[in-house]
Each structure stands twice: as C-alpha cells, then as structure tokens.
C-alpha cells in the first residue's frame, strides 16, 4: 500500500490497515527509524490500576481486610473477622 507525505509531513494510513490494527481517532503512535525503514507502533495506554498493585501491606491478606471492614459474609461461618496482629502466629 502506498501513501504520500503531505507538505505538512502528514500521511494517511489506509483504512484497511487502520481497521485491522484497531487505529481509531486519538490513537497514539510511536515512530522510529530502523534499518532505513519507518516503523510505527501503537502505544497501549498504561493501566493505572497496575501501578497500585501491591502497594498496600494488608496483614492477613485482602480477604481478612474485607472481613474486618464489612463483617463476615454468608459463606464465612466460623472465620474470624479481624486482621492478625504482628505477634499472631503465622505472621
């Protein structure tokens, strides 16, 4: 597929390629030169939740924290609804 660079340095990516690669208005592309070729890559936005993964130290884990915060659920019969302290066994 051929395209022509405009006076402003712009190109049109053929619709067939845009559709196949999922390029929508606002998609950010990163261009680099590699071996005399122009290579463009679609940048995938970072998932901001991934940045938060693992930043909390929850003694007893997330399940114990939820039980302490919300109270025991219907399937939690017999489970303690508290977070173990630093001197509790297994900590």
Buried (B, 14 or more C-beta within 10 A) or exposed (E): EEEEEEEEEEEEBEEEEBEEEEBEEEBEEEEEEEEEEEEEEEEEEEEEEEEEEEEEEEEBEEEBBBBBEEEBEEEBEEEEBEBBEEEEEEE
